[in-house]
């Protein structure tokens, strides 16, 4: 019986990382209709680079507009089918709850990351959560992942050790840290 090898993973927040957010009054909002849903430039290439570095790519996304009845589940599925059809992601984990639901999956709680860990046998200490909000950063810390914050006009007040300007810089950081560990 051989030694089980845990998988390293890049957890990606959806809105603000995979796709563009809608910014109003310096606040980020998720698209609520498929026609508003646009992938960020070069995202397919960036995900391919993450995969080439030996990481699983798993999307973890809060979608409270489902619970708030502002997002139709069919619109959400169209968005996620676009991700599955155009990007080489291994899985998508969704929390449809609002803060008042007090679930275990809604970031900043680590529930989606822990669920993925169990499903895919993930080594959280050598994994990353890349996002654009304090909830992403806190979920990374609570789950034992390394956090990377993608800089945006609406997140300047968030304290994060690993702040980058875009996903390309995040991948370079992951690669550098991975090489230091090896």
HELIX and SHEET records of a PDB file:
HELIX    1   1 UNK A   34  UNK A   36  5                                   3    
HELIX    2   2 UNK A   43  UNK A   52  1                                  10    
HELIX    3   3 UNK A   73  UNK A   86  1                                  14    
HELIX    4   4 UNK A   99  UNK A  101  5                                   3    
HELIX    5   5 UNK A  111  UNK A  120  1                                  10    
HELIX    6   6 UNK A  124  UNK A  126  5                                   3    
HELIX    7   7 UNK A  134  UNK A  143  1                                  10    
HELIX    8   8 UNK A  153  UNK A  155  5                                   3    
HELIX    9   9 UNK A  167  UNK A  181  1                                  15    
SHEET    1   A 6 UNK A  91  UNK A  95  0                                        
SHEET    2   A 6 UNK A  56  UNK A  62  1                                        
SHEET    3   A 6 UNK A   9  UNK A  13  1                                        
SHEET    4   A 6 UNK A 128  UNK A 131  1                                        
SHEET    5   A 6 UNK A 146  UNK A 150  1                                        
SHEET    6   A 6 UNK A 163  UNK A 164  1                                        
SHEET    1   B 2 UNK A  22  UNK A  24  0                                        
SHEET    2   B 2 UNK A  27  UNK A  29 -1                                        
END                                                                             
